[in-house]
Amino acid sequence: MRVIVVEPWAAGSHEAWAAGLAGASTHELHVVRHDGRFWRWRMRGGSLTLADEVRELIGTVGPPDALVVSGTVDVSSLLGFLRRDLHPAMPVAVYLHESQLLFPVGPSQQPEEEFAMANWRSMAVADAVWCNSAFHRDALVAALPPFLAGVPDRPHTAHLAGVVDRTTVLPVGVDAVPLIEAARTSTADAGDPPLVLWNHRWDHDKNPQQFFGIVVKLAEQGVPFRLAVVGENRRTHPREFDAAREVLADRIDTWGWVDRDGYRALLLRSDVVVSTAIHEFFGIAMVEAMAAGCVPLLPRRLSYPELVPEAFHPAALYRGRLFDRLRAVLTDLPTARAAVAGLRPAMAAYDWSAVAPRYDAALASLGA
């Protein structure tokens, strides 16, 4: 099949998904991208300029057998602009990395219903809706009925059952096997303090305040550890990060953005990876860290129970009292490692070599 993948937000996990799928699929895939900037503008106006680029690509490679569109654009609008360029019966799938209906609003923000409605229109027009986790799918399916019922008249609720039937789960692929097979270089094995990794976007939904509060308290109690805080930061003055960096200056190993090679090396020498997130639809960063051999401490909620095989839930997931759990791991790292022995190779289930065949089968079914 010839498939055009449309990624309106080509940055971070979105770009990794598009590039990974194009590289691993056995179908003929072509990717149309817009830069990962101005997400509100992508949702409002990206459909027209993306249509221009899809049209140009069709002139080069020929008409597609299917279209896969990442959810950061109104797919119904995109198809409207392409109505003269695509076969009327050509199948379309929408891939939802996140849902605006479920995304937590920041402390200084107001809910923007138009973007949730754009997600809904995309789902309604698509022949298949692919969510990146069962947690995401189930939360979205539960949130849609009250959302659709809260309109002035002519609610779309009659369309809901059909959309739900077309909604399935396809996880994001990760380059996990190279990390699983790489040698670890943790300095804790030579007697140095364990290295704690926090590897998330520097945003409110990742709950950095809780994490910093815990590690500051651990430092005050003299618990030995070093700290690596990395991830994408689009904020001019991330105050909680600036304050933590000052207080924890003598504990810091790595701080801020690192390139891909540097990040891979950091994963392989980190000992513990922590999440305090209040929002996570999948969790590429956690899969990569576990594939690299980090001991995970993740909330027993969101998508994390899905990422971690059930046998490792007691050791890898927490429900409250993160301070006590992290302190125990840092003061007895060998025991913590033994409790998650076997988790590292289990992350091969998310490698593109394992996930891509599921996409290929879904695409073949879509085009049947």
LORO-11910 format. One record per residue (C-alpha): residue number from 0; residue in three letters; x, y, z. Coordinates in pm, 1 decimal. Each point is the difference from the previous one (the first is absolute). Example, Ala and Ser with C-alpha at 12.3 -4.5 7.8 and 13.67 -1.06 7.14 Angstrom:
<nodes>
   i  aa        u        v        w
   0 Ala   1230.0   -450.0    780.0
   1 Ser    137.0    344.0    -66.0
</nodes>
This chain:
<nodes>
   i  aa        u        v        w
   0 Met      0.0      0.0      0.0
   1 Arg    103.4    358.4    -59.6
   2 Val    -78.8    196.7    315.4
   3 Ile     40.0    368.9     74.5
   4 Val     60.6     78.2    367.2
   5 Val    -84.8    356.3    102.6
   6 Glu    173.0    129.0    314.2
   7 Pro   -100.5    361.9     74.2
   8 Trp    227.2     19.2    306.7
   9 Ala    335.1   -151.6    -97.1
  10 Ala    179.5     22.3    334.0
  11 Gly     71.4   -226.2    295.0
  12 Ser   -206.8   -316.9     18.2
  13 His   -208.0    100.3   -303.4
  14 Glu    302.7     20.5   -227.2
  15 Ala    148.2   -317.6    148.6
  16 Trp   -326.4   -179.9    -77.4
  17 Ala    -20.4    123.8   -360.3
  18 Ala    365.2    -68.0    -78.5
  19 Gly     -0.2   -335.6    176.4
  20 Leu   -313.7   -118.9   -176.8
  21 Ala    129.6    110.1   -340.7
  22 Gly    326.0   -183.1     63.8
  23 Ala   -147.8   -322.4    137.1
  24 Ser   -313.1    -57.8   -210.0
  25 Thr      2.8   -241.5   -290.8
  26 His   -245.5    226.4   -184.1
  27 Glu    108.8    295.3   -211.8
  28 Leu    -28.9    289.0    243.6
  29 His     52.8    370.0    -69.5
  30 Val    -11.3    259.6    275.8
  31 Val   -128.1    357.5    -27.5
  32 Arg    111.9    212.8    293.7
  33 His    -48.2    342.0    150.3
  34 Asp    241.0    126.4    264.7
  35 Gly    -81.0    -73.2    362.8
  36 Arg    -92.0    360.8     83.6
  37 Phe   -316.1    202.2     62.4
  38 Trp   -226.0   -296.0     74.4
  39 Arg   -312.3    216.2     20.0
  40 Trp     67.5    132.2   -348.6
  41 Arg     56.8   -354.3   -125.2
  42 Met   -341.6    -96.2    136.4
  43 Arg   -169.1    308.3   -144.9
  44 Gly    175.6     47.5   -332.8
  45 Gly    234.9   -287.5    -70.2
  46 Ser   -253.1   -188.1   -211.3
  47 Leu     33.9    238.9   -293.5
  48 Thr    380.6      6.0    -18.3
  49 Leu     26.3   -371.9     70.4
  50 Ala   -243.2    -59.5   -287.2
  51 Asp    227.6    202.1   -227.1
  52 Glu    295.5   -223.6     89.3
  53 Val   -200.1   -321.7    -32.2
  54 Arg   -116.5    113.5   -344.3
  55 Glu    358.5     74.3   -102.4
  56 Leu    113.9   -341.9    124.3
  57 Ile   -276.8   -174.0   -192.2
  58 Gly    128.2    170.1   -314.2
  59 Thr    339.9   -161.0     65.2
  60 Val    -74.1   -348.8    133.2
  61 Gly   -355.5    -58.7   -122.2
  62 Pro   -333.0    -33.3    182.8
  63 Pro      5.3   -174.3    337.2
  64 Asp   -193.5   -310.6     96.4
  65 Ala    -53.0    136.4    350.0
  66 Leu     61.2    308.8    209.8
  67 Val    117.5     -5.0    364.3
  68 Val    -30.1    334.7    177.1
  69 Ser    137.4     88.1    342.0
  70 Gly   -265.7    165.7    213.2
  71 Thr    147.5    349.6     30.1
  72 Val   -214.2    126.1   -285.9
  73 Asp   -367.2     -6.9    -95.4
  74 Val     -8.6   -301.4   -231.8
  75 Ser   -348.1     84.3   -127.9
  76 Ser    130.3    335.6   -119.8
  77 Leu    309.8   -158.4   -154.0
  78 Leu   -215.4   -242.9   -199.1
  79 Gly   -220.0    285.0   -113.3
  80 Phe    298.9    178.8   -150.4
  81 Leu    109.7   -325.3   -167.4
  82 Arg   -340.0   -100.6   -136.8
  83 Arg    112.9     32.0   -365.0
  84 Asp    332.6   -176.8     56.9
  85 Leu    -97.0   -321.1    179.5
  86 His   -217.0   -290.3   -107.2
  87 Pro   -342.4     46.8    166.3
  88 Ala     19.6   -342.7    164.7
  89 Met    363.9     23.1    107.4
  90 Pro     27.1   -108.8    366.1
  91 Val    127.2    237.8    267.8
  92 Ala    133.1    -74.5    348.4
  93 Val     62.1    256.8    270.9
  94 Tyr    273.1    -65.0    257.5
  95 Leu    -57.2    159.0    339.2
  96 His    319.9     62.0    195.6
  97 Glu   -212.4    208.3    235.3
  98 Ser   -354.8    133.0     24.0
  99 Gln    -78.2    362.3     66.4
 100 Leu   -314.6   -106.2    184.2
 101 Leu    218.1   -173.4    260.9
 102 Phe    309.8    220.0      7.5
 103 Pro     30.4    173.0    340.9
 104 Val    -31.4    377.0    -12.9
 105 Gly    293.5    199.1    136.3
 106 Pro    -32.7    222.0    308.5
 107 Ser    -30.4    319.2   -206.3
 108 Gln   -200.3   -146.7   -289.5
 109 Gln   -367.0    -34.2    -86.5
 110 Pro   -152.1   -307.3   -168.8
 111 Glu    -20.1     39.5   -378.9
 112 Glu   -295.1   -208.7   -111.9
 113 Glu     62.4     63.8   -370.0
 114 Phe    304.7   -228.0      4.1
 115 Ala   -185.6   -284.6    169.4
 116 Met   -272.5     38.7   -262.0
 117 Ala    263.6    -12.9   -275.9
 118 Asn    120.9   -331.6    144.0
 119 Trp   -356.4   -128.1      0.2
 120 Arg    -58.6    102.5   -362.2
 121 Ser    321.2   -179.7    -93.9
 122 Met   -120.4   -315.8    172.1
 123 Ala   -344.7     26.0   -159.0
 124 Val    133.6     31.4   -355.5
 125 Ala    269.8   -268.9     30.1
 126 Asp    -42.4   -362.5   -102.6
 127 Ala    224.9   -102.0    290.0
 128 Val    107.4    174.1    319.0
 129 Trp    326.5   -119.0    153.0
 130 Cys     87.4     92.6    358.3
 131 Asn    348.9    -48.0    139.0
 132 Ser   -115.6   -187.2    312.8
 133 Ala   -302.8   -175.5    142.8
 134 Phe     -0.1    254.0    281.9
 135 His    -32.9    280.0   -254.4
 136 Arg   -273.8   -176.9   -193.7
 137 Asp   -203.7    -85.0    309.7
 138 Ala     30.4    348.9    149.1
 139 Leu   -101.7    158.2   -329.7
 140 Val   -297.0   -230.8    -48.8
 141 Ala   -118.1     83.9    352.5
 142 Ala     41.3    376.1    -50.1
 143 Leu   -174.0     28.9   -336.6
 144 Pro   -367.1    -54.0    101.1
 145 Pro    -22.8    292.6    245.7
 146 Phe    203.4    217.5   -234.7
 147 Leu   -227.6    -71.7   -296.6
 148 Ala   -312.2     41.2    211.2
 149 Gly     96.9    350.6    110.1
 150 Val    -96.1    177.4   -322.6
 151 Pro   -299.0    229.2    -72.7
 152 Asp   -181.7   -237.6   -233.1
 153 Arg     41.8   -285.0   -249.6
 154 Pro    268.3   -181.7    201.6
 155 His    229.7   -241.4   -179.1
 156 Thr    -64.1   -280.6    244.8
 157 Ala   -160.7   -220.4   -267.1
 158 His    342.9    -26.4   -163.3
 159 Leu    180.8   -100.3    317.6
 160 Ala    -53.7   -377.4    -14.9
 161 Gly    142.8    -22.2   -350.5
 162 Val    305.9    203.5     93.2
 163 Val     62.0   -214.0    308.9
 164 Asp    -22.2   -315.9   -213.4
 165 Arg    265.2    142.7   -232.2
 166 Thr    235.1     93.2    285.5
 167 Thr    287.3   -237.4     77.6
 168 Val    344.5      8.5    162.6
 169 Leu    334.4     15.8   -180.1
 170 Pro    289.5     86.3    233.0
 171 Val    279.3    230.4   -102.7
 172 Gly    306.2   -186.6   -121.1
 173 Val    331.0     63.4    176.6
 174 Asp    359.1    -84.0    -94.5
 175 Ala     18.7   -220.1    308.2
 176 Val    213.6   -295.0   -111.1
 177 Pro    321.1    204.6    -51.1
 178 Leu    -39.1    130.2    357.0
 179 Ile    -72.4   -347.7    136.7
 180 Glu    310.0   -139.4   -166.6
 181 Ala    232.1    289.7     92.0
 182 Ala    244.5    -27.4    287.9
 183 Arg    -92.2    199.8    309.1
 184 Thr    253.7    249.0    134.2
 185 Ser   -147.6     89.4    341.0
 186 Thr    256.1    152.5    234.5
 187 Ala   -203.7   -134.2    294.2
 188 Asp    154.2   -337.5    -80.0
 189 Ala    337.4    151.7     90.0
 190 Gly   -124.5    129.5    333.8
 191 Asp   -117.6    347.1    -99.2
 192 Pro   -347.6    127.0    100.0
 193 Pro   -291.9   -122.8   -214.6
 194 Leu   -104.4    227.0   -286.1
 195 Val   -369.5     99.3      8.2
 196 Leu   -148.9     94.9   -337.5
 197 Trp   -299.7    227.9    -65.5
 198 Asn    -57.1      4.6   -377.8
 199 His   -323.6    176.1    -87.5
 200 Arg   -129.2    315.4   -162.5
 201 Trp     46.2    292.3    236.3
 202 Asp   -373.0     62.6     32.8
 203 His   -259.3      0.5    275.2
 204 Asp   -158.6   -329.7   -105.9
 205 Lys    322.4   -186.2     83.6
 206 Asn    -27.4    132.1    357.5
 207 Pro    361.8    108.7     53.8
 208 Gln    -92.2    172.5    328.3
 209 Gln    -66.0   -333.8    170.4
 210 Phe    320.4   -152.0   -133.0
 211 Phe    218.1    290.4    108.0
 212 Gly   -163.6     10.6    342.3
 213 Ile     90.1   -365.2     53.7
 214 Val    360.2     16.4   -119.3
 215 Val     66.5    318.8    199.3
 216 Lys   -125.4   -176.6    312.6
 217 Leu    218.9   -302.2    -77.5
 218 Ala    301.0    228.9    -41.2
 219 Glu    -75.2    169.4    333.2
 220 Gln      0.9   -341.4    166.3
 221 Gly    339.0    -82.5   -149.6
 222 Val   -119.4   -281.9   -227.0
 223 Pro    273.1    -55.1   -263.1
 224 Phe    -99.2     63.3   -361.8
 225 Arg     85.1    200.1   -308.9
 226 Leu   -265.6    163.1   -216.0
 227 Ala    -65.4     28.3   -374.3
 228 Val   -289.2    222.8   -107.5
 229 Val    -44.8      5.4   -377.0
 230 Gly   -277.9     51.9   -251.8
 231 Glu   -162.4    247.3   -231.9
 232 Asn    -48.1    348.2    146.6
 233 Arg   -207.8    256.9   -189.7
 234 Arg    -35.7    230.8    298.8
 235 Thr    203.1    319.4     36.4
 236 His     20.8    -10.1    379.1
 237 Pro    -85.1   -343.0    145.1
 238 Arg      6.8    126.3    356.5
 239 Glu    -29.7   -331.6    180.6
 240 Phe    292.5   -134.2   -203.1
 241 Asp    214.7    307.4     63.5
 242 Ala    -68.4    -21.1    373.3
 243 Ala     77.8   -372.2     14.6
 244 Arg    320.5     44.8   -196.6
 245 Glu    123.3    252.4    253.9
 246 Val    -90.5   -210.4    303.6
 247 Leu    137.1   -324.8   -147.0
 248 Ala    305.9    146.6   -170.6
 249 Asp    245.1   -239.0    169.7
 250 Arg   -208.2   -303.8   -107.2
 251 Ile    -41.1     79.9   -368.3
 252 Asp    157.2   -224.1   -262.5
 253 Thr   -193.4    117.6   -309.6
 254 Trp   -250.4    282.4    -45.5
 255 Gly   -198.7    113.6   -302.7
 256 Trp    -13.2   -109.6   -359.6
 257 Val    237.8   -268.8   -128.4
 258 Asp     33.5   -127.6   -355.1
 259 Arg   -104.6   -351.9    -98.3
 260 Asp    341.9   -160.2     44.1
 261 Gly     50.5    172.7    332.6
 262 Tyr   -345.8   -104.2    114.0
 263 Arg     61.2   -363.0    -93.0
 264 Ala    324.5      2.6    197.2
 265 Leu   -180.0    160.6    294.9
 266 Leu   -268.5   -270.7     -2.1
 267 Leu    267.1   -270.1     14.1
 268 Arg    173.4    149.3    303.0
 269 Ser   -311.0    100.0    194.6
 270 Asp   -111.6   -226.8    281.5
 271 Val   -352.5    112.1     85.4
 272 Val   -265.4    168.1   -215.4
 273 Val   -291.4    178.2    167.7
 274 Ser   -335.4    128.2   -118.8
 275 Thr   -237.4    217.1    199.5
 276 Ala   -219.2     75.1   -303.1
 277 Ile   -365.7     88.7     28.9
 278 His    -39.3    -53.7   -375.0
 279 Glu    150.1   -270.8   -220.4
 280 Phe   -169.4   -164.2   -295.5
 281 Phe    294.2   -229.5    -84.0
 282 Gly    349.6     69.0    135.3
 283 Ile    281.3    -40.3   -253.6
 284 Ala    253.4    143.5    244.5
 285 Met    -86.0   -264.7    258.9
 286 Val     19.5   -285.9   -250.8
 287 Glu    342.8    120.5   -111.9
 288 Ala    124.9     34.0    357.8
 289 Met   -121.8   -348.0     95.0
 290 Ala    153.5   -143.3   -318.8
 291 Ala    329.4    156.5    108.4
 292 Gly    -20.3   -176.2    335.6
 293 Cys   -119.7    274.9    233.1
 294 Val   -199.4    -95.8    307.8
 295 Pro   -339.5    168.6    -55.1
 296 Leu   -219.1    168.6    258.9
 297 Leu   -322.5     86.5   -181.4
 298 Pro   -352.1     82.4    121.2
 299 Arg   -240.7   -291.4      8.9
 300 Arg   -238.5    186.2   -232.2
 301 Leu    -18.6    160.2   -345.8
 302 Ser    169.1   -212.7   -267.0
 303 Tyr    275.2   -134.3    225.7
 304 Pro   -168.1   -323.8    117.7
 305 Glu    -39.4    -80.1   -368.4
 306 Leu    367.1     61.1    -83.6
 307 Val    134.3   -211.5    285.9
 308 Pro    -72.6   -376.1     -4.2
 309 Glu   -219.8    -93.6    294.9
 310 Ala    266.4   -211.6    169.6
 311 Phe    205.3    315.7     56.2
 312 His   -281.4    224.6    124.6
 313 Pro     86.7    -33.5    372.3
 314 Ala    361.4    104.9    -58.4
 315 Ala    -42.7    254.5   -279.4
 316 Leu   -328.0    177.1     80.6
 317 Tyr    -94.8    204.0    304.7
 318 Arg   -325.4    124.7    145.3
 319 Gly     92.6    283.3    236.0
 320 Arg    309.1     22.2    224.8
 321 Leu    244.1     53.2   -284.0
 322 Phe    246.3    153.2    244.7
 323 Asp     26.8   -327.3    193.7
 324 Arg     23.7   -208.6   -317.5
 325 Leu    274.2    213.8   -153.0
 326 Arg    193.0     12.7    326.4
 327 Ala     -9.7   -381.0     24.4
 328 Val    124.0    -40.0   -357.3
 329 Leu    284.4    248.3     45.5
 330 Thr    119.3   -156.9    324.0
 331 Asp    -16.9   -358.1   -132.4
 332 Leu     39.8     12.0   -377.0
 333 Pro    100.5   -369.3    -40.0
 334 Thr   -329.1   -115.6    154.1
 335 Ala   -197.6    241.7   -216.6
 336 Arg    175.2   -124.2   -311.1
 337 Ala    -64.7   -363.0     90.2
 338 Ala   -371.8     75.2     39.8
 339 Val    -25.8    117.4   -362.5
 340 Ala    238.3   -253.4   -152.9
 341 Gly   -156.3   -100.2   -329.8
 342 Leu   -178.7    331.7    -54.0
 343 Arg    269.8    130.9   -232.5
 344 Pro    -37.3   -270.5   -268.6
 345 Ala   -379.9     20.5     34.3
 346 Met     14.3    344.5   -161.8
 347 Ala     77.9   -174.7   -331.0
 348 Ala   -379.1    -27.7    -32.5
 349 Tyr      1.1    371.7    -90.7
 350 Asp    286.9    -15.4   -247.6
 351 Trp    -97.1     97.8   -354.3
 352 Ser     89.9   -353.7   -111.7
 353 Ala   -288.5   -126.4    215.6
 354 Val   -242.8    289.2    -46.6
 355 Ala     34.6     72.2   -374.5
 356 Pro   -165.9   -327.9   -106.2
 357 Arg   -307.9    105.9    198.3
 358 Tyr    -13.6    326.0   -194.1
 359 Asp     52.9   -183.5   -327.2
 360 Ala   -288.7   -234.0     77.7
 361 Ala   -222.2    292.6    100.0
 362 Leu     87.2    179.3   -324.1
 363 Ala    -71.2   -310.3   -205.9
 364 Ser   -335.7    -37.8    174.4
 365 Leu    -73.2    366.8    -56.7
 366 Gly     61.1    -36.0   -371.2
 367 Ala   -187.7   -327.6    -38.8
</nodes>
